[in-house]
Amino acid sequence: MRVIAHVDADCFYVSCERIRDPSLIGKPVGVLGNQGSCVIARSYEMKARGVTVAMPVRMAKNICPDAIYIKRDFEWYGVISHQIQEILQDYTPNVEFYSVDESFMDFGETDRDLHALAKDMQARVLREAHIPVSIGLAQTRILAKIGSDKNKPFGITVMTSDNLKQMLLETPVADIHGVGRRLSSQLIAHGIHTAFDYVQARRGLIKELLHKPGEEIWYELQGKSLLPIRN
């Protein structure tokens, strides 16, 4: 089948800081932005305590007083991101740099053992760039993105025709890339609560509510690739 992968670094800014200071591993860590006034990234330990992205630092300190707060360093994060890109390009030249911590990969038509492929990529990125990543593999980029979000951190999800329905049933409509919380309220008002509900809805209704981008998502969720990988 046609295989698209989405590679997503786990709590990337914090993971980058832990490369420079291993004593941060296992501790609640927040990276600060906006002149240090709010949390722009947090470790899973801090997330478990209830700290959210964009939370004012004074509020975060009330919730998690023992956390370690670090000023952002985008130049350093860019260096690590470039290392990850170089590793991924050894697997296929068709790599889309989507953001500093996310990439899409197009393997074309392949019958490779996808779980083994993802595990090898995951292990190599961790070994050489020292960053844990979660990977989703599927027939389209929208499905691959859903897959990488499924088993974070350091997870692998392979979506095929055998498990596609169950994956869609388990995915809230707000978690579909390109929909999000802002647009999901319109869909929920029409009884569309999951990704499975989304593909069961009339294409015309989806296009009416979310226009052409929503229609493209409708096809992608069914395994029909419309959104290309741009490298």
Disulfide bonds with the S-S distance in Angstrom:
none
